[in-house]
Amino acid sequence: MNPDDLDAYETDLELSLYREYRDVVRMFRYVVETERRFYLCNEVEVVPHEGKDLWFELRLSDAWVWDMYRPARFIKQVRVLTFRDVNVEELVHDDHDVPAFE
């Protein structure tokens, strides 16, 4: 496989993932972003832990993960441990949330 074929393959995967995201985003209440992943979920709990360093434990339920190499992106329970920033946003759904991308 030459580099151009690989780039085209990854571009197709990314576009397919975006389309899936566009189709499922209205099913979820929260967006959770960590340094490694982007999740949609309906329940999120962030537990800070203090010790030598501050770290966070995230517990997500009924989730979808943005990962183009993962065959199954719907996940019942997710537990994430991180020393980095965590962003949690509650979604507000209306007719103009996600632009159509064709």
N, C-alpha and C positions, 0 to 999 in steps of 0.2 A: 504494500500500500504506500503510495507516494504521499508527501506532505499535503498536497492540495486535496487529495481524496480524504485524508484524515480531517482536514479543516472543514470540508464540506459535510462530512459525517457528523462532526461535533456541532456544526451550525444547525443541521437538521434536528439533532437531539435537543438542542437548546430551544429551538422554535417549537418543537413538539411539547416540551416541558412548559413553556410559556402558555401554550394553548390549553394544556391541562390545568394549569394554575388559574387561568381565566375562567374555566368551566367550574372549578371547585371552590373558588374564593368565597362565594356567597354562602357556602355551607358552614363557614367557620366564624368564630367570634373574635379571636385574637391572632395577631401576628407576633411571633417571637423570633428575634434575631440574635444569634451568638456569633462569635468570631469564625465558627466553622460551618454553621448551618442556618437555614431560614425555614421556619415552621409556620403552619397555620394550625390552630387548635381551638377547641371549645372550652377547655379548662386549663388554667395555668397556675402553678404555685411556685413562687420564688422564695427560697429559703437561704438567707445569708449565713455563712459560717465564719466565725472569727477564731483565729489561732495565731500561728506565726504570720500567716498571710490571710487576707480576706478572700473567700471563694464562695461561689453560689451553686446551689443545687436547684435545678428546675425540674418540676414534675408536670408533664403535659398529658392530657387525655384527649382521645378522639382527634388525632393529629394527622397532618399531611406534611411531608418533608420535601423541600426543593433539592433534588439530587438527581441529575440526569443519568447517572450510572446505576441507580437503584431500581430494580425491577418492580418492587412493591413500595409505593410511597405512602399509602394509608397505614397508620400505626395506631394501635389501641392505646398503648401506654409508652411514654418516653421519659427517660431520666437522663438529664444532662448535668455534668459537673464541669464548672469552668472557673478560671481565675481571671477571666477577661470581662469586658463589658457585656451586659445583657440589655436588650431593648424589648419591651413588651408594649404593644399598642392594641387598644380595643378598636375593632373595625366598626365603621358606620356604613351600612349598605344603602345605596340609592342607585338610581339608573345610570349614574355617571362614574361609578367606582373604577371600572377597568376599561380602558379604551379597547375597541375592537382592533385586532391586528390580523390582517389577512395577507 
